[in-house]
Amino acid sequence: MAKQGMRRPDPKEPHGTEGDHRMSIPKNEVPPVPEIQGKAKTKKVKAKKH
């Protein structure tokens, strides 16, 4: 009998060994946010709130 931590997986159940199965995640349609340029990128001061 197998130990609790060494449970044998069911061969009929998918368990991460099948490489041809892909996840169906929808593509992100929102464009990326532009990156901060220059000194503002390297300073430790937080941005001012309006």
N, CA, C and O atoms as CSV, one atom per row, in Angstrom:
chain,resi,resn,atom,element,x,y,z
A,1,MET,N,N,0.844,-1.188,0.000
A,1,MET,CA,C,0.000,0.000,0.000
A,1,MET,C,C,0.883,1.243,0.000
A,1,MET,O,O,1.853,1.317,0.754
A,2,ALA,N,N,0.551,2.217,-0.841
A,2,ALA,CA,C,1.349,3.429,-0.968
A,2,ALA,C,C,1.104,4.367,0.207
A,2,ALA,O,O,0.014,4.404,0.778
A,3,LYS,N,N,2.151,5.131,0.556
A,3,LYS,CA,C,2.016,6.125,1.628
A,3,LYS,C,C,1.142,7.277,1.153
A,3,LYS,O,O,0.904,7.430,-0.045
A,4,GLN,N,N,0.662,8.091,2.100
A,4,GLN,CA,C,-0.237,9.184,1.750
A,4,GLN,C,C,0.449,10.201,0.844
A,4,GLN,O,O,-0.171,10.695,-0.098
A,5,GLY,N,N,1.720,10.527,1.109
A,5,GLY,CA,C,2.453,11.488,0.301
A,5,GLY,C,C,2.890,10.941,-1.044
A,5,GLY,O,O,3.250,11.708,-1.938
A,6,MET,N,N,2.863,9.639,-1.198
A,6,MET,CA,C,3.310,8.990,-2.431
A,6,MET,C,C,2.130,8.377,-3.188
A,6,MET,O,O,2.244,7.285,-3.743
A,7,ARG,N,N,0.997,9.086,-3.207
A,7,ARG,CA,C,-0.208,8.572,-3.846
A,7,ARG,C,C,0.028,8.362,-5.334
A,7,ARG,O,O,0.586,9.226,-6.012
A,8,ARG,N,N,-0.390,7.236,-5.825
A,8,ARG,CA,C,-0.219,6.928,-7.243
A,8,ARG,C,C,-1.348,7.592,-8.040
A,8,ARG,O,O,-2.521,7.363,-7.743
A,9,PRO,N,N,-1.018,8.407,-9.042
A,9,PRO,CA,C,-2.079,9.060,-9.822
A,9,PRO,C,C,-2.804,8.073,-10.717
A,9,PRO,O,O,-2.236,7.077,-11.164
A,10,ASP,N,N,-4.057,8.367,-10.966
A,10,ASP,CA,C,-4.865,7.550,-11.867
A,10,ASP,C,C,-4.363,7.764,-13.289
A,10,ASP,O,O,-4.271,8.913,-13.722
A,11,PRO,N,N,-4.034,6.710,-14.038
A,11,PRO,CA,C,-3.520,6.902,-15.408
A,11,PRO,C,C,-4.538,7.526,-16.367
A,11,PRO,O,O,-4.151,8.101,-17.384
A,12,LYS,N,N,-5.834,7.419,-16.053
A,12,LYS,CA,C,-6.861,8.012,-16.921
A,12,LYS,C,C,-7.045,9.502,-16.654
A,12,LYS,O,O,-7.613,10.209,-17.487
A,13,GLU,N,N,-6.573,9.994,-15.502
A,13,GLU,CA,C,-6.726,11.401,-15.137
A,13,GLU,C,C,-5.532,12.201,-15.654
A,13,GLU,O,O,-4.392,11.777,-15.459
A,14,PRO,N,N,-5.759,13.370,-16.323
A,14,PRO,CA,C,-4.616,14.178,-16.786
A,14,PRO,C,C,-3.851,14.759,-15.589
A,14,PRO,O,O,-4.456,15.319,-14.676
A,15,HIS,N,N,-2.534,14.623,-15.599
A,15,HIS,CA,C,-1.737,15.057,-14.453
A,15,HIS,C,C,-0.436,15.751,-14.836
A,15,HIS,O,O,0.561,15.623,-14.125
A,16,GLY,N,N,-0.428,16.478,-15.941
A,16,GLY,CA,C,0.727,17.295,-16.281
A,16,GLY,C,C,1.753,16.642,-17.181
A,16,GLY,O,O,2.762,17.267,-17.507
A,17,THR,N,N,1.532,15.406,-17.593
A,17,THR,CA,C,2.513,14.755,-18.459
A,17,THR,C,C,2.174,14.911,-19.937
A,17,THR,O,O,3.015,14.654,-20.799
A,18,GLU,N,N,0.955,15.328,-20.231
A,18,GLU,CA,C,0.554,15.486,-21.629
A,18,GLU,C,C,1.003,16.863,-22.137
A,18,GLU,O,O,0.501,17.884,-21.668
A,19,GLY,N,N,1.923,16.897,-23.072
A,19,GLY,CA,C,2.461,18.153,-23.567
A,19,GLY,C,C,1.642,18.789,-24.666
A,19,GLY,O,O,1.837,19.967,-24.964
A,20,ASP,N,N,0.723,18.046,-25.286
A,20,ASP,CA,C,-0.036,18.597,-26.402
A,20,ASP,C,C,-1.330,19.281,-25.956
A,20,ASP,O,O,-2.041,19.835,-26.794
A,21,HIS,N,N,-1.652,19.258,-24.671
A,21,HIS,CA,C,-2.860,19.925,-24.168
A,21,HIS,C,C,-2.513,21.358,-23.818
A,21,HIS,O,O,-1.620,21.594,-23.004
A,22,ARG,N,N,-3.199,22.317,-24.416
A,22,ARG,CA,C,-2.933,23.736,-24.175
A,22,ARG,C,C,-4.081,24.347,-23.382
A,22,ARG,O,O,-5.229,23.920,-23.503
A,23,MET,N,N,-3.763,25.346,-22.573
A,23,MET,CA,C,-4.795,26.053,-21.825
A,23,MET,C,C,-5.489,27.043,-22.754
A,23,MET,O,O,-4.849,27.659,-23.606
A,24,SER,N,N,-6.790,27.192,-22.587
A,24,SER,CA,C,-7.550,28.110,-23.448
A,24,SER,C,C,-7.743,29.437,-22.714
A,24,SER,O,O,-8.789,29.667,-22.107
A,25,ILE,N,N,-6.740,30.302,-22.770
A,25,ILE,CA,C,-6.805,31.623,-22.161
A,25,ILE,C,C,-7.060,32.639,-23.265
A,25,ILE,O,O,-6.332,32.650,-24.258
A,26,PRO,N,N,-8.080,33.501,-23.122
A,26,PRO,CA,C,-8.328,34.498,-24.170
A,26,PRO,C,C,-7.196,35.523,-24.246
A,26,PRO,O,O,-6.591,35.867,-23.230
A,27,LYS,N,N,-6.918,36.006,-25.452
A,27,LYS,CA,C,-5.844,36.971,-25.664
A,27,LYS,C,C,-6.221,38.335,-25.077
A,27,LYS,O,O,-7.373,38.758,-25.174
A,28,ASN,N,N,-5.253,39.016,-24.473
A,28,ASN,CA,C,-5.492,40.331,-23.898
A,28,ASN,C,C,-5.594,41.361,-25.022
A,28,ASN,O,O,-4.642,41.551,-25.779
A,29,GLU,N,N,-6.742,42.022,-25.132
A,29,GLU,CA,C,-6.986,42.985,-26.206
A,29,GLU,C,C,-6.585,44.407,-25.833
A,29,GLU,O,O,-6.563,45.277,-26.704
A,30,VAL,N,N,-6.265,44.674,-24.560
A,30,VAL,CA,C,-5.910,46.011,-24.104
A,30,VAL,C,C,-4.455,46.294,-24.463
A,30,VAL,O,O,-3.595,45.457,-24.191
A,31,PRO,N,N,-4.145,47.462,-25.074
A,31,PRO,CA,C,-2.758,47.768,-25.409
A,31,PRO,C,C,-1.919,47.998,-24.147
A,31,PRO,O,O,-2.461,48.437,-23.133
A,32,PRO,N,N,-0.616,47.715,-24.181
A,32,PRO,CA,C,0.219,47.894,-23.000
A,32,PRO,C,C,0.372,49.363,-22.614
A,32,PRO,O,O,0.278,50.251,-23.462
A,33,VAL,N,N,0.609,49.608,-21.328
A,33,VAL,CA,C,0.796,50.967,-20.820
A,33,VAL,C,C,2.200,51.429,-21.188
A,33,VAL,O,O,3.144,50.653,-21.040
A,34,PRO,N,N,2.381,52.682,-21.669
A,34,PRO,CA,C,3.727,53.148,-22.023
A,34,PRO,C,C,4.642,53.218,-20.795
A,34,PRO,O,O,4.199,53.540,-19.692
A,35,GLU,N,N,5.903,52.913,-21.005
A,35,GLU,CA,C,6.867,52.886,-19.914
A,35,GLU,C,C,7.330,54.299,-19.554
A,35,GLU,O,O,7.438,55.165,-20.422
A,36,ILE,N,N,7.603,54.524,-18.259
A,36,ILE,CA,C,8.078,55.830,-17.787
A,36,ILE,C,C,9.491,56.058,-18.335
A,36,ILE,O,O,10.314,55.143,-18.338
A,37,GLN,N,N,9.770,57.287,-18.799
A,37,GLN,CA,C,11.053,57.605,-19.411
A,37,GLN,C,C,11.893,58.514,-18.513
A,37,GLN,O,O,11.347,59.261,-17.701
A,38,GLY,N,N,13.210,58.452,-18.655
A,38,GLY,CA,C,14.130,59.408,-18.039
A,38,GLY,C,C,14.313,59.281,-16.545
A,38,GLY,O,O,14.295,58.180,-15.994
A,39,LYS,N,N,14.494,60.442,-15.877
A,39,LYS,CA,C,14.795,60.477,-14.445
A,39,LYS,C,C,13.642,59.954,-13.602
A,39,LYS,O,O,13.872,59.400,-12.527
A,40,ALA,N,N,12.427,60.115,-14.057
A,40,ALA,CA,C,11.266,59.654,-13.295
A,40,ALA,C,C,11.294,58.142,-13.089
A,40,ALA,O,O,10.708,57.628,-12.136
A,41,LYS,N,N,11.972,57.439,-13.978
A,41,LYS,CA,C,12.044,55.987,-13.888
A,41,LYS,C,C,12.992,55.542,-12.776
A,41,LYS,O,O,12.771,54.496,-12.166
A,42,THR,N,N,14.050,56.323,-12.502
A,42,THR,CA,C,15.084,55.903,-11.559
A,42,THR,C,C,14.976,56.554,-10.183
A,42,THR,O,O,15.648,56.112,-9.251
A,43,LYS,N,N,14.150,57.593,-10.028
A,43,LYS,CA,C,14.027,58.269,-8.732
A,43,LYS,C,C,13.265,57.429,-7.727
A,43,LYS,O,O,12.460,56.570,-8.088
A,44,LYS,N,N,13.543,57.701,-6.429
A,44,LYS,CA,C,12.834,57.005,-5.363
A,44,LYS,C,C,11.605,57.770,-4.889
A,44,LYS,O,O,10.848,57.265,-4.061
A,45,VAL,N,N,11.392,58.986,-5.404
A,45,VAL,CA,C,10.254,59.816,-5.008
A,45,VAL,C,C,9.002,59.309,-5.710
A,45,VAL,O,O,9.029,59.037,-6.910
A,46,LYS,N,N,7.898,59.181,-4.963
A,46,LYS,CA,C,6.644,58.731,-5.550
A,46,LYS,C,C,6.038,59.819,-6.431
A,46,LYS,O,O,6.320,61.004,-6.250
A,47,ALA,N,N,5.217,59.417,-7.369
A,47,ALA,CA,C,4.550,60.370,-8.259
A,47,ALA,C,C,3.521,61.167,-7.484
A,47,ALA,O,O,2.911,60.660,-6.542
A,48,LYS,N,N,3.329,62.430,-7.887
A,48,LYS,CA,C,2.377,63.310,-7.201
A,48,LYS,C,C,0.954,62.952,-7.606
A,48,LYS,O,O,0.684,62.630,-8.763
A,49,LYS,N,N,0.036,63.014,-6.617
A,49,LYS,CA,C,-1.377,62.793,-6.898
A,49,LYS,C,C,-2.027,64.119,-7.265
A,49,LYS,O,O,-1.658,65.157,-6.716
A,50,HIS,N,N,-2.976,64.102,-8.171
A,50,HIS,CA,C,-3.670,65.325,-8.589
A,50,HIS,C,C,-4.788,65.643,-7.660
A,50,HIS,O,O,-5.486,66.638,-7.852
